[in-house]
Amino acid sequence: MNKFLQRFARKYNEDSQQDSQANIKQTDKLSSSLEQNIKKISSLTGNSSDISIRTFQGANSLPMAIVYINGLTDTLVINDHIMNPIMSDAEVNTTQQRTLSDSLMVIKDKILTVSSTNTVSKIDDFMSALYNGDTIILAEGWDQGITASSAKWMQRGVEEPSSQSVIRGPKDGFTEDMSTNVALLRRRIKSPNLWKIDRKIGQVTQTDVSVMYLNGTANDVVVNEVLQRLDRIDIDGILESGYLEEFIQDQTFTPFPTIINTERPDTVAASILDGQVAVLVDGTPFALVLPITFLKFFIASEDYYQRFDISSFLRLLRFFAFTISMILPSLYIAITTFHQEMIPTTLLVSLAAQREGIPFPAFFEALMMEITFEVLREAGVRMPRAIGSAISIVGALVLGQAAVEAGLVSAAMVIVVAFTAISSFVVPAFNISIAARLIRFILMVLAAALGLFGIMSGLFFLLIHMLSLRSFGVPYMAPIAPFIPSNLKDTVVRVPWWMMLTRPRLFAKNNYVRQNVNLRPEPSDKEKEK
């Protein structure tokens, strides 16, 4: 009896689900009744006040209506290119002798003077076009609607990037508008091989996401993998590219980013030329570039606009600053706590005199100063821009000087923490400097417990972890591990442009050649005679 009841309940639930799905499918399409369509739209949008529905009489007294959203549409386009042609064009008068389907096609193809038109029959497509800024045209007897492009909303103009400024180089940056960002890339790469694949992600937000790459140069396996990972995302909304970054990255539990983000179009264009893939998200000025290697985070776009020797020096300086920002406090703790014999006698006496009367050990002293500076840095970011930088700088100076005078910390510790903080700002990519800040605290704990042995153990573990990372199949530490000599021309140092004949082999699987011949400039015959 119980089994029979269970089978009956299961069968009833299946039939109910089929009936509900059938009802959903029936109501998923537009009706041929204009009044029912208007009621359905009003019900779906909750009678929102910004949803404008205007009814009017078309040709042969045909009841018609237009639907649009105030603030997302251009009213001049609606008046001059939609309403005026429909109500006054001579072609409309001939529609009375046509069927309803013919009149729909005449209005769509011959009367409307907007840039693009389309037809929709499903409610989902209708609402998607409506919230994209299109104007929808409905009529009595039509089971379809006409979408007319009329999108226009307030957007920020192209400005200089705020997070990645350069002295020499382009000053334009991405905006929150997808079409503007795509245009900035196509302005730099005027090639039909620059392909763009669109996706809509987010059940509620329906955010536009575009994948751009150079066909024939980018690795097709990487492109397909990116598209597959994007298609697997099932979330209610995507508001920024950081959402996608966490969904599609290879490994989550790591302090190191495996995808780089940038708001510079020239950086993205250069990456696409190297064979990498760019992911653009509507509503954010930050684009994602993948796959990526660890050494790429230390390369600034300005490196390619300066002389190669200057660029190489600056890159070496960035690597040195990154290392300092990661290990300097822990190194100070280890040497002053366990390895005083490594300090010259004069310096040791000076440090001992400074630490006389300090009530805390070196580890707690460094931890307190590091946390204080992190709080000041975060406060400077969150405070109003007019006073944020002033408060952070003055706060650091006042607190540091007061802490030394109060005997809470030594002057040497203030110097170490200040130099560490300044070094963390040298790296061009902000997300890799955050990784150094996190690792710094772990190394400080190891240094306080085991001294230099703890620091070396932590660095070896960190190196093993980095060697295990992948970014869409590309080894994170390439071209150092695995060692690829042909890719060393643009890593720690940069060779002259005329020597970079090939692209990175790990990115460009299909087309390695960047230049056909070595175009090294040579002196003319007259200069040789001189």
C-alpha positions in Angstrom: 0.0 0.0 0.0 2.8 2.4 0.9 4.6 1.6 -2.3 1.4 2.2 -4.3 1.0 5.6 -2.6 4.6 6.5 -3.3 4.2 5.6 -7.0 1.0 7.6 -7.2 2.6 10.6 -5.5 5.6 10.4 -7.8 3.4 10.2 -10.9 1.2 13.1 -9.7 4.3 15.3 -9.1 5.6 14.4 -12.6 2.3 15.2 -14.2 2.1 18.5 -12.2 5.5 19.5 -13.3 4.7 18.7 -17.0 1.5 20.7 -16.7 3.3 23.7 -15.1 6.0 23.5 -17.7 3.4 23.4 -20.5 1.7 26.5 -19.0 5.0 28.3 -18.7 5.7 27.5 -22.4 2.2 28.8 -23.4 2.7 32.0 -21.5 6.3 32.4 -22.6 5.2 33.9 -25.9 3.5 37.1 -26.9 -0.2 37.0 -27.5 -2.0 38.3 -30.6 -4.0 40.5 -28.3 -2.5 43.9 -27.7 -4.4 44.4 -24.5 -3.2 41.0 -23.1 0.4 41.8 -24.0 0.3 45.2 -22.3 -1.2 43.6 -19.1 1.4 40.9 -19.2 4.3 43.5 -19.5 2.8 45.6 -16.7 2.5 42.6 -14.5 6.0 41.3 -15.2 7.6 44.8 -14.4 5.4 45.4 -11.4 3.8 48.4 -12.9 7.1 50.2 -12.6 6.9 53.9 -13.2 9.9 54.1 -15.5 8.3 51.6 -18.0 6.6 53.8 -20.6 3.8 52.2 -22.7 2.2 54.5 -25.3 -0.8 53.3 -27.3 -1.8 55.0 -30.6 -3.7 54.3 -33.9 -1.6 53.1 -36.8 -2.5 52.5 -40.4 -6.2 51.6 -41.1 -6.9 52.4 -37.4 -4.8 49.5 -36.3 -4.2 49.7 -32.5 -0.5 49.8 -31.8 1.8 50.5 -28.8 5.4 51.2 -28.1 7.2 50.1 -24.9 10.5 51.6 -23.6 12.3 52.4 -20.4 12.9 56.0 -19.4 16.5 56.7 -18.9 17.7 53.8 -21.1 16.4 55.2 -24.4 16.9 58.2 -26.6 13.5 60.0 -26.8 14.7 61.9 -30.0 15.2 58.6 -31.7 11.8 57.4 -30.6 10.1 60.6 -31.9 12.0 61.1 -35.1 12.8 57.6 -36.3 10.1 55.4 -34.8 6.8 57.3 -34.1 7.1 59.9 -36.9 7.8 57.4 -39.7 5.0 55.0 -38.6 2.4 57.7 -38.4 3.3 59.8 -41.4 5.2 57.6 -43.9 3.5 56.9 -47.2 4.3 53.2 -46.9 2.0 52.9 -43.9 -1.1 53.8 -46.0 -0.5 50.7 -48.1 -0.5 48.4 -45.1 -4.3 48.4 -45.0 -4.3 46.2 -48.0 -1.8 43.8 -46.5 -2.0 41.0 -44.0 -0.9 41.7 -40.4 2.3 39.7 -41.0 3.0 41.7 -44.1 2.4 45.0 -42.3 4.9 44.0 -39.6 7.6 43.3 -42.1 6.9 46.6 -44.0 7.2 48.6 -40.8 10.3 46.7 -39.8 12.1 46.8 -43.1 10.8 49.9 -44.9 9.5 52.4 -42.5 11.7 52.4 -39.3 14.8 54.5 -39.8 16.8 53.3 -36.8 20.1 51.5 -37.1 18.9 48.0 -36.4 15.6 46.2 -36.0 14.5 42.7 -35.1 11.5 40.7 -34.2 10.8 38.9 -30.9 8.1 36.4 -30.0 9.2 35.2 -26.6 8.7 37.2 -23.4 12.3 36.5 -22.3 13.6 38.0 -25.6 11.2 40.9 -25.2 12.3 41.8 -21.7 16.0 41.4 -22.6 15.7 43.8 -25.5 13.6 46.2 -23.4 16.3 46.4 -20.6 19.0 46.8 -23.2 17.4 50.1 -24.2 15.5 49.0 -27.3 12.0 50.3 -28.1 9.4 47.5 -28.7 6.6 48.0 -31.2 3.4 46.0 -30.7 0.1 45.9 -32.6 -3.3 44.2 -32.4 -3.1 40.9 -34.1 0.6 40.6 -34.0 2.0 37.6 -32.0 5.4 39.2 -32.5 7.0 42.5 -31.6 9.5 44.7 -33.4 12.6 45.8 -31.5 14.1 49.1 -32.6 17.5 50.2 -31.3 17.2 53.4 -29.3 19.6 52.8 -26.4 21.2 55.8 -24.7 22.2 56.3 -21.1 24.6 58.4 -19.2 28.2 57.1 -19.2 31.6 58.2 -18.2 33.9 59.5 -20.9 37.3 58.1 -21.8 39.7 59.3 -19.2 43.2 58.5 -18.0 43.3 55.2 -15.9 43.4 55.9 -12.2 45.1 52.7 -11.1 47.8 52.4 -13.8 49.2 55.8 -14.8 52.3 56.2 -17.0 54.6 59.0 -17.8 55.0 58.1 -21.5 52.2 56.3 -23.3 48.5 56.5 -24.2 46.4 58.3 -21.6 43.0 56.7 -22.5 41.4 54.0 -20.3 38.5 51.7 -20.4 35.1 52.9 -19.3 32.0 51.1 -17.9 30.5 50.9 -21.4 31.2 47.7 -23.3 30.9 49.2 -26.8 33.4 51.9 -26.0 35.9 49.4 -24.6 35.6 47.2 -27.7 36.1 50.3 -29.9 39.2 51.2 -28.0 40.7 47.8 -28.8 39.6 47.8 -32.5 41.1 51.2 -32.9 44.5 49.7 -32.0 44.1 46.3 -33.7 42.7 47.0 -37.2 42.5 43.4 -38.2 39.6 41.1 -39.3 41.3 38.4 -37.2 40.3 40.2 -34.0 37.3 38.1 -33.1 34.7 38.8 -30.4 32.4 36.2 -28.9 29.5 37.4 -26.7 27.9 35.7 -23.7 25.1 36.8 -21.3 25.9 35.7 -17.7 23.6 36.2 -14.7 20.0 35.1 -14.5 18.8 38.4 -13.2 21.4 41.0 -14.4 21.9 39.4 -17.9 25.4 41.0 -18.0 27.1 41.2 -21.4 30.5 39.5 -21.4 32.8 39.5 -24.4 35.8 37.3 -25.2 38.2 38.8 -27.6 41.3 37.2 -29.2 43.4 37.2 -32.3 42.2 34.3 -34.5 45.1 32.4 -35.9 47.4 33.5 -33.1 45.7 32.6 -29.9 45.6 29.0 -28.7 42.2 27.6 -29.7 42.3 25.2 -26.7 42.5 28.2 -24.3 39.7 30.0 -26.1 37.4 27.0 -25.9 38.3 26.5 -22.3 37.5 30.1 -21.4 34.1 29.8 -23.2 33.3 26.5 -21.4 34.1 28.0 -18.0 32.0 31.0 -18.7 29.1 28.8 -19.8 29.2 26.8 -16.6 28.6 29.9 -14.5 25.2 29.9 -12.9 24.6 32.9 -10.7 21.9 35.5 -10.3 24.1 38.5 -11.2 27.6 39.6 -12.5 28.4 43.2 -11.4 32.1 43.3 -12.0 34.9 41.3 -13.7 36.0 40.1 -10.2 33.0 37.8 -10.1 34.2 36.1 -13.3 37.8 35.9 -12.1 36.9 33.8 -9.1 34.7 31.5 -11.2 37.1 30.8 -14.0 40.5 30.8 -12.3 42.4 27.5 -12.1 43.0 27.5 -8.4 41.1 29.3 -5.6 43.2 28.7 -2.5 46.3 30.6 -3.4 47.5 34.1 -2.6 48.8 34.6 -6.2 46.4 35.7 -8.9 46.3 33.6 -12.0 44.4 36.2 -14.1 45.5 39.8 -14.5 43.1 42.7 -14.6 43.8 46.1 -16.2 42.0 49.2 -17.3 44.5 50.1 -20.0 43.5 49.4 -23.6 47.1 49.4 -24.8 48.0 46.7 -22.3 45.1 44.5 -23.4 45.9 45.1 -27.1 49.5 44.1 -26.5 48.4 40.9 -24.7 46.0 40.0 -27.6 48.9 40.5 -30.1 51.0 38.0 -27.9 48.2 35.4 -28.3 46.4 35.9 -25.0 42.7 36.2 -24.5 40.8 39.2 -23.1 37.5 39.1 -21.3 35.5 42.3 -21.1 32.5 42.8 -18.8 29.8 45.4 -19.3 29.6 47.8 -16.4 33.3 47.8 -15.3 36.5 49.4 -16.7 38.7 46.4 -15.7 39.3 43.8 -18.3 40.7 40.3 -17.6 43.7 39.0 -19.5 44.6 35.3 -19.5 46.5 33.0 -19.4 49.2 34.8 -17.4 52.5 34.0 -15.8 54.1 35.3 -12.7 56.7 37.4 -14.4 54.0 39.2 -16.4 52.8 41.0 -13.3 56.0 43.0 -13.1 55.7 44.3 -16.7 54.3 47.8 -17.2 53.0 49.1 -20.5 55.5 51.9 -20.3 58.3 49.4 -20.6 57.6 49.1 -24.3 57.6 52.8 -24.9 61.0 53.5 -23.2 64.5 52.4 -24.3 65.2 48.7 -23.6 68.0 49.4 -21.1 65.8 51.8 -19.1 62.9 49.3 -19.1 65.2 46.4 -18.0 66.5 48.5 -15.1 63.0 49.4 -14.0 62.0 45.7 -14.2 64.9 44.6 -12.0 64.0 47.4 -9.6 60.4 46.1 -9.4 61.6 42.5 -8.6 63.8 43.9 -5.9 61.0 46.0 -4.4 58.6 43.0 -4.5 61.2 40.9 -2.6 61.8 43.6 -0.1 58.1 44.2 0.5 57.7 40.4 1.2 60.6 39.5 3.4 62.2 42.7 4.9 60.2 42.7 8.2 60.7 39.0 8.8 64.4 39.3 8.0 64.7 42.1 10.6 62.9 39.9 13.2 65.0 36.9 12.5 68.3 38.7 12.7 67.6 40.8 15.7 66.1 37.8 17.6 68.2 34.8 16.7 71.2 35.9 14.6 72.8 38.9 16.2 76.2 37.7 15.1 75.3 38.6 11.5 75.0 42.3 12.4 78.1 44.5 12.3 79.2 45.5 15.8 78.6 49.2 15.4 75.1 48.7 14.0 74.4 46.1 16.7 75.3 48.6 19.4 73.0 51.2 17.8 70.1 48.8 17.6 70.6 47.6 21.2 70.5 51.2 22.3 67.3 51.9 20.4 65.6 48.8 21.8 66.6 49.6 25.4 63.3 50.2 27.2 61.1 48.7 24.4 58.6 46.5 26.3 57.7 44.3 23.4 59.7 41.6 21.4 60.7 42.4 17.8 57.9 40.2 16.4 55.1 42.0 18.3 56.7 45.3 17.6 56.7 44.6 13.8 53.2 43.1 13.9 51.8 46.1 15.6 53.4 48.6 13.1 52.4 46.5 10.1 48.8 46.3 11.2 48.8 50.0 12.0 50.1 50.9 8.5 47.5 48.5 6.8 44.7 50.3 8.7 46.1 53.7 7.6 46.3 52.5 4.0 42.8 51.2 4.0 41.5 54.3 5.6 43.2 56.5 3.0 41.5 54.5 0.2 38.0 54.7 1.8 38.1 58.3 2.9 37.1 61.2 0.6 39.7 61.7 -2.1 40.4 65.3 -1.1 41.6 64.4 2.4 42.4 60.7 2.1 46.0 61.0 1.0 46.7 63.8 3.4 45.2 61.9 6.4 47.1 58.7 5.6 50.5 60.5 5.2 50.1 62.7 8.3 48.7 59.8 10.3 51.7 57.6 9.5 54.2 60.4 10.4 52.4 61.4 13.6 51.8 57.8 14.8 55.3 56.7 14.0 57.0 59.6 15.7 54.7 59.4 18.7 55.3 55.6 19.0 59.1 56.1 19.0 58.9 58.9 21.6 56.6 56.9 23.8 59.1 54.0 23.7 56.6 51.5 22.1 58.7 50.8 19.0 62.3 51.5 17.9 63.2 54.0 15.2 64.8 51.1 13.1 61.5 49.3 13.1 59.7 52.4 11.8 62.2 52.6 9.0 61.8 49.0 8.1 58.0 49.2 8.0 58.0 52.4 6.0 60.4 51.1 3.4 58.4 47.9 3.2 55.2 49.8 2.5 56.8 52.0 -0.1 58.3 49.0 -1.9 54.8 47.4 -2.2 53.6 50.3 -4.4 56.4 49.8 -7.0 54.8 46.8 -8.6 52.4 47.8 -11.5 49.8 45.1 -10.7 47.9 45.8 -7.5 46.7 42.2 -7.0 50.3 40.8 -6.9 51.3 43.4 -4.3 48.4 42.2 -2.1 49.8 38.7 -2.3 53.1 40.0 -1.0 51.3 41.7 1.9 49.6 38.5 2.9 52.8 36.4 2.6 54.6 39.0 4.7 52.7 38.2 7.8 53.2 34.4 7.4 57.0 34.9 7.1 57.0 37.2 10.1 55.5 34.4 12.2 58.0 31.8 10.8 60.9 34.2 11.5 59.7 34.8 15.1 59.6 31.0 15.7 62.5 29.6 13.7 64.6 32.6 12.6 66.3 32.4 9.1 65.5 28.7 9.0 61.8 29.5 9.2 62.1 32.2 6.5 63.9 29.8 4.1 61.4 27.0 4.8 58.5 29.3 4.0 60.1 30.6 0.8 60.9 27.0 -0.3 57.2 26.0 0.3 56.1 29.1 -1.5 58.3 28.3 -4.5 57.0 24.7 -4.7 53.4 26.1 -4.5 54.1 28.5 -7.4 55.6 25.8 -9.5 52.4 23.8 -9.1 50.1 26.6 -10.3 48.7 26.8 -13.8 46.8 29.5 -15.7 44.6 27.8 -18.3 47.2 25.1 -18.7 50.2 27.5 -18.9 52.8 26.9 -16.1 52.8 29.9 -13.7 56.6 30.2 -13.5 57.3 29.9 -17.2 59.6 30.6 -19.0 61.9 30.0 -15.9 60.2 26.7 -15.1 59.9 25.1 -17.5 62.9 26.8 -19.0 62.2 28.2 -22.4 65.2 30.2 -23.7 63.3 31.8 -26.6 60.9 33.4 -24.3 63.5 35.1 -22.1 63.7 38.1 -24.3 60.8 39.8 -22.5 60.8 38.7 -18.9 63.2 39.9 -16.2 64.9 42.2 -18.8 63.7 43.4 -22.2 65.8 43.1 -25.4 65.4 45.7 -28.2 62.4 45.5 -30.3 64.4 44.4 -33.4 65.5 41.3 -31.5 62.0 40.1 -30.5 61.3 38.2 -33.6 58.8 35.7 -32.0 55.8 35.7 -29.7 55.8 33.8 -26.4 55.4 30.1 -27.4 53.1 29.3 -24.4 50.5 31.8 -25.5 50.7 31.9 -29.3 50.3 28.3 -30.3 49.4 29.0 -34.0 51.6 31.9 -35.0 55.0 32.4 -33.4 56.4 35.0 -35.8 56.2 38.6 -34.8 58.8 40.0 -37.3 60.0 38.2 -40.4 63.5 39.7 -40.4 66.0 41.2 -38.0 65.5 44.9 -38.5 68.5 46.1 -36.5 69.3 49.7 -37.5 72.7 50.0 -39.1 74.7 53.2 -39.8 74.8 54.5 -43.4 77.9 54.5 -45.6 78.5 58.2 -44.9 78.4 57.6 -41.2 80.8 54.7 -41.5 83.3 56.9 -43.4 83.1 59.5 -40.6 
